[in-house]
Amino acid sequence: MGLFSRSGLSERSERAALKTLEQIRTQRRGRFRILACIKTDEDTYNAVRFAARLAPGNDCDIILLYVRPIDHGLRSGGLQVRLARQNMLDAGLELPGLKALRLGLEVLKEEGLDVADWQRSAAHEDAWGDPAGDNKVEFTNADGRSIVLKLKTAPDPAAGILDQYELGPYNLIVLWSPTRWYHEFLGYFNASGVVQQVATLAPCSVMAARDSLDKEG
């Protein structure tokens, strides 16, 4: 009897979680959401600037994404617990990509989006057996607008970006400008053709942000 009770409780919990997830997705569909992807290269922050200028209103959310490779070598005692209980900005860790996300937040501030007084929440999820997993910090203002910093773990950047879309949805993905555009077949399989892979496979619009914000014509 006890086993059936636990099974029923588990099923109810799963249904409740799915219902909550669908409610979140429904709410997000009513907003314009931009996924701005960055690397450690300085020119990738053009994506952040474009996102800020394309989403000036409170009905627009911006998610800054950094995809880092799977690193089982990070394994250390209590790491998952620290990330789960604290947000990644305060956990005292310098995970790969965290500095890039902080810089992205500074770029948004330069563009007039200062989240210093916004409400802040954090979340952690296990991913790919990596002890640091996926982490995010979300800033929300009084009007319900969100700015999110997402540090995601994935086998490669393109896979991470496309996987993040599934967690969205998003109306627009903004990436850095590619240094090279490959032949269609090579671009699909070449790991260095991240922008081309995402532009080919993403279900939403994709923009490659060049250094042209202050140029005319």
N, C-alpha and C positions, 0 to 999 in steps of 0.2 A: 504493500500500500504506500509505503514511504517513497519507493522508487517512482511510482506513478505520480505522486504529489510533486516530487522534485521535477519530473518531466513536464507536468502541466505548468508549474511555475516558470520553468525555463522557456516554454513555448509562449507563455503570456509576456514574459520579459522581452523575448525576441520580437513579438508583435508590437509591443509598446515602443521598442527602439526603432523599428521600421516606420511606425506611424510618426514618431518624432522627426526622423530623417526626412520623410516626405513633406512634413509641415515646413521644415527648414528649406527644402528645395523649392516649395511653392512660394515661400516668402522671397527667396532669392530671385526667382523668375520675374518678380515684379520690380526688380532693380537693375540698373545697368552696371555690370561687373566686369572689371578689367583685370586680367592676370598679366602682370609685368614681370618678366623673367630677367634675372641678372646673373652675371658671373663676377669674377674678381677684376676683370679688365675695366679700365676707367670708362671706355666708350660704351659699355653696356648700360650705363646709367642714363643714356639718352632714352631708353625704354621707360624709365621712371618719370623723366620729365614729360615725355609724350603722354603718359598715362595721366599725370596730374593736370595737364592742359586739356586733355580730351574729356575729363570727368570733373568739371568744376562744381557741380551741384550736389546737394545732400542726398539725392536719389541715386548717386553713383558711388560704388565701392571699389577700392583698389587693393589688390592682393599682390604683395611683392614675394616672388618665389626664387629660392636658391636651391638647386638640386645638387646634393653632394653624393659621392660614390659610397657604396657599402664598405664599411670598415669594421671588421670583426676584431681588429686589434685594439679598438677603443675599450674593450671589455675591462671593467674594473668594479670593485665592490661598491654597491650602493648607487651606481651611476643612474640607472633607470629610475630609482626611487627619487633621487634628487631632481631629475627632470620632470617627473610626474607631479611632485609636490611644489616645485617652484617653476616660474617661467624661465625660458632659456636665457633671457637677458639678465636674470638675477642669480642664476645657479652657480656662478663663479667658474664657468667653463668657457673655453675658447674653441668651440667646435668649428670645423671648416665651414665657411660661408657665413658665420655669424657676424663677422666684421663687415662683410659685404652688405648684409641686411641692415646693419646699423647705419652704414653710409647711405643706403637707399632711403632710410628714414630721414636723414639729414637733407638729402636732395628734395624730398617732399616738403620739408620745412622751408627750404629756399624757394619753393614754388608756392608757398602760402598755406601749406597744410601742416600746421603745428599740432601734434597730438598730445602735448604735455599735460593738458588738463582733461583729456578724454578718459573715460572708464577703460580699465585694462583687465583682460582675462587671458589665461594661458591653457594650453592643452598639449598632451603628449600621447603618442600612440607607438606601439611596437611595430617595427617594420624590418623585414628581410634578415632577422636575426642579429641586427646591428643594435648594440646596447643603447645608443643614443636615439635611435628610431626617428620618427617624424615629430616635429615640434612647431608650434605656432603661438604667436602672441597677437591678440586682436584688440584694437583700440576702437571704441565706439563713442560717438558724441551724442549730445542730447537729442538730436534730430534723427538718430538711428543710422547715421553713416558709419561705415567700417573701413578701417585701414588695417590690413593683416600682414604680418611678417611670417612667412612659412619657410621653414628649413626642412626640406624633404630628402629622404634617402631613396636611391634608385640605382639600378645597374648602369644607366647612362642618362645624360640630361634629357634627351628627347623622350625617352620612356617616362621619366619623372614628370615632365611637363604634360604629356598626354594623359597620364594617370591622374594628375591634379585636376585636369579638366573634368574627368568623370566625377570628381568630388564636388564640382562646382554647382551648377553650370556657370559658364562665362559667356559674355557677349563678344569679347575681344581679347586676343592674346597679343601682347607686344613683346618683341624680342630685339636683341641687338642686331646690328647690320652684319650680314655674313661677309667674310673676306673673300669668299669664292662661291660661285654657284655651279654645282656639278651637273653633269648630264643626268637626265631623269632617273635612269636605272642606277647609276653610281650614287646619286644623291640619296636614294632610298636606303642603301646599305652602308654608306660611308658614315662612320660615327662622327666625323668632324663636320658633317653637313646637318647640324642640329636644326637650324632655321628652316632648311629645305624639307627635312623630314616632318617637322611640326606643321609647316604650311601645307604639306601634301595630305597629312592624315588628320589634322584637327577638324572637328565638326563645326567650329565657329570661324569667324574672320580672324586673320593673322596679319599683323603689321611688323615689318622690319624697320626699326627706328634708326635712321641715319643722323649724322651730325648736321642737321639742317633747320633747327628750330628758329634760329635768328636770321635765316637767309630769306630773301625774297625771290619770287620768280619760280 
